Amino acid sequence: MSYISPVTSPITLRRARLDDARALADLLCPEIGCWLAEWPQSMDEAFARQRIGRELAEGADGSSLPMVIEVTDEGREPVVAGWFRLRLAPQDRDLALMTCWIGKEFQGRGAAKGAVAEALRLAMPELGASRVGAYAMQGNKRSIRVLEECGLGFVGERAVPVPAKGRIEVVFLFECMAEMVSEPTRNEPLRLPVAA
């Protein structure tokens, strides 16, 4: 499957840093947050910094990859467009689960599809997982479409905690096999194909 962006902006995944807090806080809004299990409807920079710090600490053991999605328009510096994390499932260490959200102004540029494609490539060498999966809220048609277009198949319904809303919700689980990559990519920049 090829990924061609209508706006021809390169999309990159890179490791998250604490100084990404301001950009992420500016991007998260209730229209996006309503579909997220672990992130609030909106947040300030202090909350974002705390959240990134926790994600980095949890990923220090190699069980997750907390990253940001960057978009680079021609002649400009890269800008943070959203959040992406790949983390081993607690009950199934052979499954790497994705979390992805993108700011409204960057949606429709292929960032989600590109990030999913990169997750399929990173799961095996970085986390040792042979499968990649994602949960999607039942009414989140855009996320479900992206997952299906990237080759993830519906596995079933799961009841999962939704800490941001303080309840358990039934969500859809999608999965596919991770790509086999011969060399670990831990020291390489996380470059994405231009995506549709």
N, C-alpha and C positions, 0 to 999 in steps of 0.2 A: 504494500500500500504506500503510495507517495503522499507527501504532505506539501501542498503548495499554498502559500498565503496570498490572498487577494491584495494585501497591502505590502507584501514583500518585506516585512519587518522580521529580522532574525529574533528568535526566541531562545532564551538560555535558562537552564536551571543552574543555580549555584548554591553553595552552602549558605544557610542563614547566618546573619550576624546581629548582634544587639543593636547596631546602628540602623537596622532595617525597621525599627519600631515605628518611627514617625510615618514612613511611607505606608506601612501596613495599616496603621491606625487611620490614616486618611482614606484608604481604600475600602475598609469594611463598613458596610451600611446595612440597615435592616432588610433591604431587598435581597441581599446576599446572605446575611446572618441567619435569616429564617430557615435556610436549608442546611445549616451546619450543626453538627452534633456537639462539637467541642469548643467552638468559638462563639462569642456573644453576638448579639445583634449589631452592636457597635462598640468601640473602645477608644480610650485615649492612649497617648504615647506611653505613659507609665505602665498601663496594663499590658500593652503590646510588648514592651521590653521585658516585663516579668514572664510573659507567656513564652517568648523566644528563649529566654534564659532557661526556663523549665524544659523546653523541647531539646535544647542543646545538651543539658545535663542528662536527660533521659536517653539521648542518642550516643552518649560517651561510651557505652558498652558495645556499640556496634549493632544494636538491634533496630535502629531507625536512622533515617536520613532526613533531617529537617532542612528544607531548602526554600528559596524564593524563586519566583518566575520573573525574569527580566525581558523586556522588549526593547529593541534598539531600532529606532527610526533612522533613516539615512542622514548622516551628518550630525547626529546627536549622541550624547552619552546614554548608556543603558539606564532604564528606569524600572523600578520594581512594579510589577503588574499584579502580583498575587502570591499566594502561599502554596507550597507543595510539600507533602511529607510521605515517605514510604516507611512503614513500620511493620515488623514481624508481629503476627497475631499472637496474643498471649497463649491461647489454647492450641495453636497449630503453627509451629515455628517454620513450617514449609510454605506458609502463605504470607506474602507481604501485602499489607493493606495500604491503599492510597487515600490521602486526604488532599483535596485541591479546591482552592477558591481564587477567583480572579475579580479584580475591580471592574465596575461597570464600564468605565471608559475603555477598557482593554478587551472586553468580551467581543466575540465575533472575529478575532484575529488569529485563531488557531492555537492559542496558548494551551488550552485544555487538552486538545488532541496531541499536541507535541509533547506535553508533560506526561501523558499516559504512555505514549510511544517510548519515551525515555525511561519510564518506570519499568517497562517490560525488559529493557536492555540492562538496567542496573540491578534488578532484584537478585539475580543469581550471583554475580561476582561480588556485589557489595554486601548483601545480607544472607546469601546462601539459601534463598527461597526459590523453589521451582515453579511457584504459582504466584500470580498477582491478582489482587481482588480489590473491590471497592464497594462500600455501602452507598445506596442512594435512597433518599426519602421517596416514598411512593408517588408523590405528586410532582417530583422534580424531573419533568420530561426532558429538559435540556441536558442534564447530567446523564440520564439514562440513554439518550440518543448518542452522546459522545462515547460512552462506554461500549455500546453496541457497535458503533462505527469503527472503534479501535479493536474489535475482535473479542471483547469480553462477553461471555454468555451468562444468562440468568441462571443462578444456582438454586435460589429459593429465598424464603423470607426468614429473617432473624429478628429476635427481640434484643435490642441493644440499649445500653444506657445513653442518654442524651444529657450530659452534664450541664450544657448551656441552658437547657430548659427544665432541668431538675426532674426528669421522668424517664421512663422506658418507652421506646417506640418500636414498632415493627417496621423494618426497612427491607429493601431488596438487596441481595448480595449478587454481585457479578464477579466472574473469575475467568482467567485464561492462563495458559502456560507462559512462564517467563522465557525470554530469549536466551539461548546458550551463547555466552561470550567467553572467549578463551582466556583473556587476561583481565585481572581486576582493574577497575578504573578509579580506585580511590584517590590517586594522585593526579588524575587528569582533570581538566576543566569539564564541567558537565554541559556540553554543547548539544543543543537540540536541532533537529532538522527544521527548516522553515515549514510551518504547519498550516493546514487549511482550517 
